[in-house]
Every structure is written in C-alpha cells, then in structure tokens.
C-alpha cells in the first residue's frame, strides 16, 4: 500500500466521568477524513496511549479500524514493541514505531532493534524519528539503511526543523520509502524538498488546509503551496505552545467538538490563554487561506 498525503494522529477524547468519549472520537475521525485526510493514526503519541488501559487502547483501535474500513481510508497504528505490534490488525497500512527513546543504543543498535521488529510485524513499519524526544540522532546514511530493511515502508521525520541530514536524505531519497513530515510548523519546507506527506496533529483543525498544502506541493503549484504554508505555520505554533495535545484538546472542546478538554497525567490541561490564542490563530488562518 502506497503511503502519502495527510494523516491525522487522533487525540483520545474523554467524557466528564473520565471514560473514553467514543462517539466524539468517531466524529473526529469522520471529520478529518471528510476534510481530505488520506488516513488516521490510532494510538500515536497524540492519543496519550501510555495513560490508556489495555481495554481502552483496544476500544480505540477497534473503533478507528472500523471507520477506516468503512471509509476505505488508511489506518496507521502506534506500536513500539513486539506485543503492541501483535495487536495491529493486518488491514492496517502500517505501524508507527518509535526509535527507542532514552537508552541511546547508538545507530547500529537502532538499526538492529527496528529490523527485528519489522521482521516480526504483521504490517509494514513507519519509523518515528524524533531525536529531540528520543535523544538518539540518526544520520542520513542510517536512515537509508533503515529504508532498505524489509518491512520498513517509511519514516515520520521530526528532526526539529530542516537539518543537514534531512537535506542529505531528501537530496537522494530511497526508492519506495515514504517520508512523512512530523514537525507541523516545518511541513511546508519539507514538502518542498520532496516529502510524500505528513502526520500532523495540527490537522485536527483546518484539515482541508493541510490537505490542500500537501496537494499543492505534489502538483508543483509552488505559489499556492507557499501561501498555504505561511498561513498554516502560525496555527501549528499556537497548537504546540504547550505540551501536545493539551492545546488541541482545549480548542476542540471550546469549539464543541469534544465533551471535555481533559488530559491524563503527567499532562495538565492547557492554560485558557493558550487555547484563546490558538483559537485566534485558527480563525486568522482560515480567513487568510486562499480559495480551493
């Protein structure tokens, strides 16, 4: 299955009693697909999976797998170890698997670890490379080595900007290897370098704008793409003003799309001023977006 376009890593909404707000989650999934997303990510880091019980994770996965099946959309599932990968449905397009964090095993350790997971996985892997969170840098050469591993289909690239290794990778991208941007504010320049799409939490709002941004770069319409990118980057910055997904949840609640803004520890709810600022950024971005 070819990976590309916009994927939205869905939040997990909670009801006032603290339980999963499953109806709201289902509506969010349909909303982003209606807005032009190619697919959704279930149980990515934006979904707070570490704070969910096994039963809750199973319920989220079952619900979103059903939506994707009914809508003929692509499902990517967050799964970082062999046990989690075993639960990924074979109908999924891929599993999103994090470079091992904290332990800093070195580039050869990362390559060996992810090669073993890819060999055991029921679906292809998209490697999540986010070195400012994992503390494990990877060179462009190592990224190419990962691309050559059987069962590795792509990468969520979130290097904190456009660094030298990103430039080197995109100057000579591996064939058949999907590069999906994961730094929302930098998605437009990464697409300009040739990225295939993005996994973007910001696209819970202005979904159609982010889908249009990706489509414009893919169509070679640089003028439209630059305009869209300039309008959407401040929106992404506002949504990431506090730890993800706290501001996004606050905004979705303020606009009536989820029943509460609740997050679970260790996260704390976003400050009211952050949510207000994000709402203003969304309004400004939507007003300034060029017509389709």
Buried (B, 14 or more C-beta within 10 A) or exposed (E): EEBBBBBBBBBBBBBEEEEBBBEBBBBBBBBBBEBBBBBBBBBBBBBBBEBBEEEBBEBBBEBBBEBBEEBEBBBBBBBBEEEBBEBBBEEBBBBBBBBBBEEEBEBEEBBEBBBEBBEEBBBBBBBBBBBEBBEBBBEBEBBBBBBEBEBBBBBBBBBEEBEEBBEBBBEEBBEEBBBBBBBBBBBBBBBBBEBBBBBBBBBBBBBBBBBBBBBBBBEEBEEBBBBBBEBBBBBBBBBBBBEBBBBBBBBBBBEEBBBBBBBEEEBEBBBEEBBBBBBEBBEBBBEBBEEE
